[in-house]
Amino acid sequence: MRKTTTLALIATALVALGCGAGSTDEGTGSKADAGGAKGNDKPKTTKIGQPARDGKFEFTVKSSKCGVAKIGNDMLGAKAQGQFCLVTINVKNIGKESQMFDGSSQKAYAADGTEYSSDSSAALYANKNAETFLNDINPGNQVTGVVVFDIPKNVKLAKLELHDSLFSGGVTVSLA
């Protein structure tokens, strides 16, 4: 059963990458960006609880919890190599077309600049409604879910870089 879930996740991720890459040109510099920062040269830094925009999405980080060793239950779950950091994010589509949120496009950074990628397979167990981040978000709609990062036990995350797609400029959210 776990093998089937992993294969479904991989297939969905490939579709998400295709959807995100195809809509990147539309989201950059389009009318959808009109209310956000000019260009993507220097992403504006926001804090937990403050909205931050990148392309067609407005992100609001609700919380960040690190030090989690295991997600899920005894039958189905994931164990951290180091520690899991669970970041709860609200994602709102502020564009004029549907857009898929891709958890694997999100990055976390330690204070020394070390970059960490998200753990999409662990995120399946952290989100009770796993398809929340795998379906398109229509204009005006929003979803809330958990993005998971597996980082070393002695590391503390300093910031996130959130993206509306794989190739977008991103926006920075301070976790300090």
C-alpha positions in Angstrom: 0.0 0.0 0.0 2.9 2.4 0.8 4.4 1.7 -2.6 1.2 2.7 -4.4 1.0 5.9 -2.4 4.6 6.7 -3.3 4.0 6.1 -7.0 0.8 8.2 -6.9 2.8 11.0 -5.3 5.5 10.8 -7.9 3.0 10.8 -10.8 1.2 13.8 -9.2 4.4 15.7 -8.6 5.4 15.2 -12.3 2.0 16.6 -13.3 2.4 19.5 -10.9 5.8 20.3 -12.3 4.4 20.4 -15.8 1.5 22.6 -14.7 3.7 24.9 -12.8 6.2 25.3 -15.5 3.6 26.0 -18.1 2.0 28.8 -16.1 5.2 30.5 -15.0 5.4 32.8 -17.9 1.8 33.8 -17.4 2.3 34.5 -13.7 5.5 36.6 -14.0 4.9 40.2 -14.9 1.2 39.7 -15.7 -1.8 41.5 -14.4 -1.9 38.9 -11.7 1.2 40.5 -10.2 -0.2 44.0 -10.4 -0.9 44.3 -6.6 2.4 42.7 -5.5 6.0 43.9 -5.4 7.4 45.2 -8.7 9.3 42.4 -10.4 11.0 39.6 -8.6 14.4 41.2 -8.2 14.4 41.4 -4.4 11.8 39.4 -2.6 10.1 41.3 0.3 10.6 39.7 3.6 7.6 39.2 5.8 6.9 37.4 9.1 4.7 34.6 10.4 1.1 35.8 10.2 1.8 38.4 7.4 0.7 37.8 3.8 3.4 37.6 1.2 2.9 37.4 -2.5 4.7 35.6 -5.3 3.1 35.4 -8.7 -0.5 34.1 -8.5 -0.3 33.1 -4.8 -0.6 35.0 -1.5 1.1 33.0 1.2 0.4 33.4 5.0 2.6 31.2 7.2 0.4 30.4 10.2 3.0 28.5 12.3 6.3 26.6 12.3 7.0 23.6 14.7 10.3 21.8 14.7 11.6 18.9 16.7 9.0 16.3 15.4 10.6 12.8 15.1 7.7 11.0 13.4 4.6 11.8 11.4 1.6 9.5 10.8 0.9 6.4 12.7 2.4 2.9 13.3 1.0 1.6 10.0 1.6 4.5 7.7 4.0 7.2 8.5 7.4 8.8 8.1 10.4 9.0 10.5 12.7 12.0 10.3 16.4 11.5 9.4 17.0 14.4 11.8 13.9 16.3 12.8 10.8 17.3 11.0 9.8 21.0 10.8 6.1 21.4 10.1 5.2 24.7 8.5 1.5 25.4 8.3 0.7 27.7 5.3 -2.4 29.3 3.9 -2.2 29.6 0.1 -4.6 31.9 -1.7 -4.9 32.1 -5.5 -4.8 35.9 -6.3 -4.5 35.3 -10.1 -7.1 35.0 -12.9 -6.5 31.3 -13.6 -6.2 28.1 -11.6 -2.7 27.3 -10.3 -1.3 24.2 -8.6 0.6 24.6 -5.3 3.8 22.6 -5.5 5.2 21.8 -2.0 8.4 20.7 -3.5 9.1 24.2 -4.8 9.3 25.6 -1.3 12.6 26.0 0.5 13.8 26.6 4.0 17.1 28.1 5.2 19.1 28.0 8.4 20.8 31.2 9.7 24.1 30.2 8.0 22.3 30.1 4.6 22.1 26.3 4.3 19.1 25.4 2.0 16.7 22.6 2.8 14.1 21.2 0.4 10.7 20.0 1.5 9.8 16.4 2.1 6.8 15.8 -0.1 6.3 12.1 1.1 6.3 13.1 4.7 3.8 15.9 3.9 1.3 13.2 2.9 1.2 12.1 6.5 1.2 15.6 8.0 -1.9 16.6 6.0 -5.1 14.8 6.9 -6.5 15.9 3.5 -3.4 15.0 1.5 -4.8 16.2 -1.8 -5.0 19.8 -0.5 -1.7 20.7 -2.0 -2.0 18.4 -5.1 -5.1 19.9 -6.7 -5.4 23.2 -8.6 -6.5 26.2 -6.6 -9.0 28.2 -8.5 -8.9 32.1 -8.5 -10.1 33.5 -5.2 -9.9 30.2 -3.4 -7.5 29.2 -0.7 -6.2 26.1 1.1 -4.3 25.6 4.3 -1.8 22.7 4.7 1.5 21.6 6.1 4.8 21.7 4.3 7.4 19.4 5.9 11.2 19.9 6.1 13.5 17.1 7.4 16.5 18.9 8.8 19.4 17.9 11.2 18.5 17.8 14.9 20.9 20.7 15.8 19.6 23.1 13.1 17.0 25.9 13.6 15.3 27.3 10.5 15.6 31.1 10.1 13.5 31.7 7.0 11.4 30.2 4.2 11.4 31.0 0.5 7.9 30.5 -0.9 7.2 30.1 -4.6 4.0 30.0 -6.8 5.9 27.7 -9.1 9.3 26.0 -9.6 10.8 29.0 -11.6 9.2 32.0 -9.8 11.3 34.6 -7.9 9.9 33.6 -4.5 9.1 35.6 -1.4 10.9 35.4 1.9 9.2 34.8 5.3 11.3 35.2 8.4 10.8 32.5 11.1 12.8 34.4 13.7 
